[in-house]
């Protein structure tokens, strides 16, 4: 399994474990040089968003992957975690609708979590 796919799988699982909502995985390899995958999820509250972000960081760190950059702080309505090969976006529902990254990156390919295990 390639590294970016493994990272995306770990991030998806970490978000799922903390009950992240509407988790989307978008393969952007053919669209951008920013990363291979965007993973987008929603949380219902500041505390859930923090838990989602913390769990992604912790699980990827345990697997040997290091955070390159973080945008947003605790209490933010949108936190971005840049791990190089993957970028994780965690939003509150209102800001996710407003920014609509799925529409902006519609040229990317939606990936089902099962495809990350291949």
N, C-alpha and C positions, 0 to 999 in steps of 0.2 A: 504494500500500500504506500502511495506517495505521502510525503510529509504534510502537504497542505490538506489533503483529504483526511488524514489522521487528525490533524488539528481541528478541522471543521467537525469531525465526528465527536471529538472530546468536548468541543464548545457546545454543540447541539445537546449532547447528553447532560452537560452541566446546567444548561438552561432548562431542559426538560425536568431534571431532578428537583429544581426549585419552582416548578409549576409556571415557567414562562409561558406566555400565551402567544398564539399565532406565530410560531417560530418558522421562519423562512430561511432557506439556504439558497443562495444564488451563485452559480458558477459564472464568474466574470472574466475568465481567462481569455476568451476571445474578444473581449470588449475593452479591457483596461489593463494597464501595467501596474496599477495600484496594489492589487492582490489577486489571489486565485478565487477566493470565496468571500462573499458578504454573508453574515449570519445576522438576521434581524429578529428581535423579539420584543414583546410588550410585557410590562409589569403593571400591577393595579395600584401600587402605592410607592412612596419613596423607599420604604423599608424593603419591599419586595424587589424593587429595581436594584437597590444596594446588594441584596442577597444574591440576585442573579449575577451581577457583575463580579462580586467577590468569589462566587463559586466558579465562574469561568476562569478567572485569574488563577485561583488555587489549583484547579484540575489541570490546566495547561502547564502551570509551573511544575506540578508533580510529575508531569510527563516530559519535562525537560525543555519546554518552550517558554520563551521570555517575552514579556510585554515590552514593546518598543515605545509606544506612546499611548497616553490616556487623555481623552478630552472629556471635560465635564467632571463634576465633583459630587460628593454625597448630597442628596437633595436636588440634584439636577433632573430635568425632565428628559434628557437625552445624554447617554454616556456612550462614548466610542472607545473601544479597545482595539489598538492596532498591534497585531502580532506578526506583521510582515506579510506572511502568506495568506492570512485571513484577517478580516476586520469584523468585529462584533459590534452591533448597534443595539442598545437597549433603551427603549422609549417608554414614556407613559402613553396611554392610548391617544390622547388628544394630539400630542406632537407627532406621533407616528402617522396619523392621518394627515396632518398639516404638511409634513416634509415628504411623505409618500415616496420613499426610496424605491419601493418596488416598481413604481411607474418610471422613475428616473432611470433605473437599471433594467428596464424591460427587455433590452437586447441580450441580457444575460440569460442563463438557463436555470430554471427552477430545478432543484435537486431534492429528491425524497431522501430522508435519513437512511433508508436501507441502501441507497446507492453509495453511501460513504463507506460501507463495509466491504464493498467489492474490491 
